[in-house]
Amino acid sequence: MPNVESYCLIKCKIYRAEDTDQESIWEKQGFRKGEIENRVKEAVMLRGEKLPNSYKLVVEATFEFPKNKAAQLGLVNRHGIITRVHYASPFKGSLQPGDVILQVNGTAVTFDDKTTVMGNVEDKTTSQHSKMKEPEKKPEKKEKPAPAPSGQSNTKDFKSVVSKIMASKTEAKITITVARLKNRVGTFKVPATIATSPGYMLDQAILYQYKYLKLGLNMQQVGPKVVVNYTTPDTVAHMSLNIGEAILAVDDVPVSTLEEVRQKILDGCNSNGWVRLIVEYPNTDIMKNFVRGQLATASKTTDRPNYYLGGDVKKYCDEGIEVLKTGKELDPIWKETEKPKDSDRKELEKKKSNRKANKKDSLVEFRKTTDEIGIPWEWNSKLFVVLPPLKTKETEMGTDNSQFKKQ
């Protein structure tokens, strides 16, 4: 039986490999043979070594509309790949970035594929940028739409299907079915050359080569380790890695330099379309602060990249250099405005006094209440620490504080 999890108005069913006797979890009832596999391969460049069945999931998330239907899905997708789930979305916690949308209320959906396919995966490190090999381009052929599964209508555009459901007076629920590739694996084999450091934990992360997403990974060399310094939102690295994690091995091969990590990731994606990373992260506040300090120090010592000047800046710089060479004076860039007349000055002063008298005309206002918002999932850092509670008069009354006793 699939796991069923509840999130307020959400019912989430997760189908795993151990829940079925079929060869692949993606051979699910309601889909034609190979339909889910083909849909995933349209989004992820899987090739070479076969992806283990334990890495594959199918998720069905159902949201029940409120009576007035004043709700939003809060999902951002690129060609059917969910790249962001808004913190206030009803699907927060059930759908995840990287999920490939398959169906909406049992109807297979399609997406606008007019944008350029980004088959390249780039890494953004302190070393030089490198690109992955693009797959051989075949001449485009106009293919007829595949017949829909039995009992289903023809595939329809995702936006039109969702809009129709939201506007319907009869449908009160929306169910989104997605295919998911695991980006974290709980059990894995650790190479004999890798040992756990005190205050750290080991984990295995999976990076997939999505056709429409960049890698977006920024790394720093911190001593003998390569540590994730930053991940760009809406990228592969942002889905799978966390700031503060050190990459110790790529596809079971230990690595210790930026160039090794970069090359191994490129080689793995070029051959298979996915790579396994063994990462190490601090699990105590002391070690988290220590890693944060190491990253701050490393970022100061590394060479800064070359930034290109804007066209107007270059123009003025060239003119300024020419002045230094020839001594010729140029017209100033900044021109002083004419002083206002007495009548205009009096009118401005009158408006200022009226604005001060009337608080409603103030350009800045402060809310009387505050809203508590949890830390967004997008802030994927392993370096968060627990801060001590703020001191108040009540908490300090128990201490020997003469200032409060006098009061």
Residue pairs with C-beta under 8 A, 6 or more apart in sequence:
1 19
2 13
2 14
2 15
2 16
2 19
3 13
3 14
3 16
3 19
4 11
4 12
4 13
4 14
5 12
5 14
5 94
6 12
7 90
7 92
7 93
7 94
8 90
9 63
9 64
9 66
9 90
10 61
10 62
10 63
10 90
10 91
10 93
10 94
11 61
11 62
12 59
12 60
12 61
12 62
12 93
12 94
13 59
13 60
13 61
14 57
14 58
14 59
15 25
15 28
15 57
15 58
15 59
15 60
16 25
16 54
16 57
17 25
17 53
17 54
17 56
19 25
23 53
24 37
24 53
24 56
25 53
25 56
25 57
25 58
26 36
26 37
26 40
26 56
26 58
26 179
27 33
27 34
27 36
28 36
28 58
30 103
30 106
30 149
30 151
30 152
31 102
31 149
32 146
32 149
35 108
35 146
35 149
36 58
36 102
36 179
39 80
39 100
39 102
39 179
40 46
40 100
40 179
40 181
42 80
42 211
43 79
43 80
43 81
43 100
43 210
43 211
43 212
44 100
44 181
44 208
44 209
44 210
44 211
44 273
44 274
45 119
45 135
45 209
45 210
45 211
45 269
45 273
46 208
46 272
46 273
46 274
47 271
47 272
47 273
48 271
48 272
48 273
49 271
49 272
51 181
51 274
54 182
54 185
55 181
55 182
55 185
55 206
56 179
56 180
56 181
56 182
57 179
57 180
57 181
57 182
58 102
58 177
58 178
58 179
58 180
59 94
59 95
59 99
59 177
59 178
59 180
60 175
60 176
60 177
61 91
61 94
61 95
61 175
61 176
61 178
62 173
62 174
62 175
63 71
63 73
63 90
63 91
63 173
63 174
63 175
64 172
64 173
65 71
65 166
65 172
65 173
65 174
69 166
71 90
72 86
72 89
73 89
73 90
73 91
73 162
73 174
74 85
74 86
74 88
74 89
74 90
74 91
74 92
75 82
75 84
75 85
75 86
75 89
75 91
75 95
76 82
76 83
76 84
76 85
76 86
76 234
77 83
77 101
77 111
77 158
78 212
78 213
78 234
79 111
79 112
79 113
79 115
79 211
79 212
80 100
80 101
80 109
80 110
80 111
80 158
81 98
81 99
81 100
81 101
81 210
81 212
81 213
82 95
82 96
82 97
82 98
82 99
82 100
82 101
82 178
83 97
83 213
83 234
84 97
84 233
84 234
84 378
85 91
85 92
85 95
85 96
85 97
85 377
86 92
87 373
87 374
87 376
87 377
91 176
92 377
95 176
95 178
96 180
96 239
97 234
97 238
97 239
98 180
98 181
98 183
98 208
98 210
98 236
98 239
98 240
99 178
99 179
99 180
100 178
100 179
100 180
101 109
101 111
101 158
101 176
101 177
101 178
102 108
102 109
102 177
102 178
102 179
103 109
103 175
103 176
103 177
104 158
104 161
104 162
104 165
104 174
104 175
104 176
104 177
105 161
105 165
105 171
105 173
105 174
105 175
106 152
106 175
107 152
107 153
107 155
107 156
107 161
108 148
108 149
108 152
108 155
108 156
109 155
109 156
109 157
109 158
109 161
110 155
110 156
110 157
110 158
111 157
111 158
112 157
115 212
117 211
117 212
118 211
118 212
118 213
118 214
119 132
119 134
119 135
119 211
120 131
120 132
120 134
120 214
121 131
121 132
121 209
121 214
121 215
121 236
121 265
121 266
121 269
122 129
122 130
122 131
122 132
122 214
122 215
123 129
123 130
123 215
123 217
123 219
123 262
123 265
123 266
124 215
124 216
124 217
124 218
124 232
125 217
125 218
125 219
125 258
125 261
125 262
126 219
126 220
126 221
126 258
126 302
126 303
127 258
127 259
127 262
130 262
130 266
132 209
132 266
132 269
132 270
133 270
145 154
145 155
146 155
148 154
148 155
162 174
165 171
165 174
166 174
181 206
181 208
181 274
182 206
183 205
183 206
183 207
183 208
183 239
183 240
184 203
184 204
184 205
184 206
184 240
185 204
185 206
185 276
188 204
188 276
188 278
189 252
190 202
190 278
191 249
191 252
191 253
191 254
191 278
193 254
194 202
194 248
194 249
194 254
194 278
196 202
196 280
197 280
199 282
199 283
199 284
199 286
199 287
200 280
200 281
200 282
200 283
200 287
201 280
201 281
201 283
202 248
202 278
202 279
202 280
203 245
203 278
203 279
203 280
203 281
204 276
204 277
204 278
204 279
205 240
205 241
205 245
205 276
205 277
205 279
206 240
206 274
206 275
206 276
206 277
207 215
207 236
207 237
207 240
207 241
207 265
207 269
207 274
207 275
207 277
208 236
208 240
208 273
208 274
209 236
209 269
209 273
209 274
210 236
213 234
213 235
213 236
214 232
214 235
214 236
215 235
215 236
215 237
215 265
216 231
216 232
216 233
216 234
216 235
216 236
216 237
216 238
217 228
217 231
217 232
217 235
217 236
217 237
217 241
218 228
218 229
218 230
218 231
218 232
219 226
219 227
219 228
219 229
219 247
219 258
219 261
220 226
220 227
220 229
220 295
220 298
220 299
220 302
221 257
221 258
221 298
221 302
222 246
222 291
222 294
222 295
222 298
223 294
224 256
225 246
225 247
225 248
225 256
225 280
226 246
226 247
226 255
226 256
226 257
226 258
226 260
226 261
227 244
227 245
227 246
227 247
227 291
227 294
227 295
227 298
228 237
228 241
228 242
228 243
228 244
228 245
228 246
228 247
228 279
229 243
229 295
229 298
229 299
230 243
231 237
231 238
231 241
231 242
231 243
231 380
232 238
233 378
238 378
238 380
240 277
241 277
241 279
241 380
242 281
242 380
242 381
242 382
243 380
243 381
243 382
243 383
244 281
244 282
244 288
244 291
244 292
244 295
244 381
244 382
244 383
245 279
245 280
245 281
245 382
246 279
246 280
246 281
247 255
247 261
247 277
247 278
247 279
248 254
248 255
248 278
248 279
248 280
249 255
249 277
249 278
250 260
250 261
250 264
250 265
250 268
250 275
250 276
250 277
251 264
251 268
251 275
251 276
252 276
252 278
253 264
255 261
255 264
264 275
265 275
265 277
268 274
268 275
268 276
269 275
281 382
282 288
282 290
282 291
282 382
282 383
285 385
285 386
288 382
288 383
288 384
288 385
289 383
289 385
291 383
292 383
309 317
316 333
319 330
322 328
323 329
323 330
340 348
354 361
355 361
355 362
375 384
389 395
393 404
396 404
397 404
